[in-house]
Each structure stands twice: as structure tokens, then as C-alpha cells.
Amino acid sequence: MTKQDQLDPKYNNLLVAKFINQINKRGKKSKAQTIVYDCLEFLKQKTKKEPLDIFEEGIRNVAPSLEVKAKRVGGANYQVPVPVIGDRRLTLALRWIIKAAKSKKGKKMADALALEILDASKKQGSAIKTRENIHKMAEANKAFAHFAR
């Protein structure tokens, strides 16, 4: 599979394609594409700016740099802060944005996603709050960083 095959058909963007695949449930990719494209159209109408720029900024703002992992040392479990590397940053950011959008009841998924991405681009919203909580946990447990290996 080439990189060209992995791009989404409308925007030719790898990040949008990954977002569509993350939303995809029960193999209904066309439904997931409709949701994402409606979300980006909503962003375009709401902000009068390029929706991909807002989308990418929102993802960048939500992506964590640290997380905690459980490590067992001498019969005790410690929450050890470790840096988030590679694609995991993107995966966590997409997952948190989708989870935050799903928690907004009474809205269409496309609208909820658009509002969450808009909030994330302004460094607000539930996904940003999740990121901050993870960073606070890592900061609180930095005394155990020497166990990270």
C-alpha cells in the first residue's frame, strides 16, 4: 500500500484519513467520511478560515508530550512519567477529541466534533482538559522518573 492510497479522497491529507479511520465503526467507512467532511465544512462556515489549519492546530494542541505508565518495583506499583513518542501522540489526541465529542449529548456527531476541534484550537474544551490532567499526573510523579526503563 503506497502513501497515496492512505490519503483521504477529498482533501488528500493523511491526518484526515487517520481521523476517518479512528471514527470508523463496524466497517462503515463512508459514514465516517461523511461525519468528518461535515465536521470540516462546519468549521469552514463557523470560522471563515481554512478548516484543515484549524483541525491540525487542534490536534497539535491536544497531543500530549508526557504520560504515566505503571511500573512494578519491589512489590509496589509506581506511576512513572515517560515521554510520548511517535504516532502515539497523534493516536491519543484523536482518541481524546472523539471521546469528548461523543460525550456531548443532543448534538450531531459532526457538529460535536467540529466544536471540540474548535475548542482544542483555542486551547479549551474536554480534550485539552484530559491532556492537562495527564500532564499533571506526570508532573506529580516525576520523583519516580528514575524507574523509567
C-alpha positions, 0 to 999 in steps of 0.5 A: 500500500503506497502513501497515496492510497492512505490519503483521504479522497477529498482533501488528500491529507493523511491526518484526515484519513487517520481521523476517518479511520479512528471514527470508523465503526463496524466497517462503515467507512463512508459514514465516517467520511461523511461525519468528518467532511461535515465536521470540516465544512462546519468549521469552514462556515463557523470560522471563515478560515481554512478548516484543515489549519484549524483541525491540525492546530487542534490536534497539535494542541491536544497531543500530549508530550508526557504520560504515566505508565505503571511500573512494578518495583519491589512489590509496589506499583509506581506511576512513572512519567515517560515521554510520548513518542511517535504516532502515539501522540497523534493516536491519543489526541484523536482518541481524546477529541472523539471521546469528548465529542461523543460525550456531548449529548443532543448534538450531531456527531459532526457538529460535536466534533467540529466544536471540540476541534474548535475548542482544542484550537483555542486551547479549551474544551474536554480534550485539552482538559484530559491532556492537562490532567495527564500532564499533571499526573506526570508532573506529580510523579516525576520523583519516580522518573528514575524507574523509567526503563 
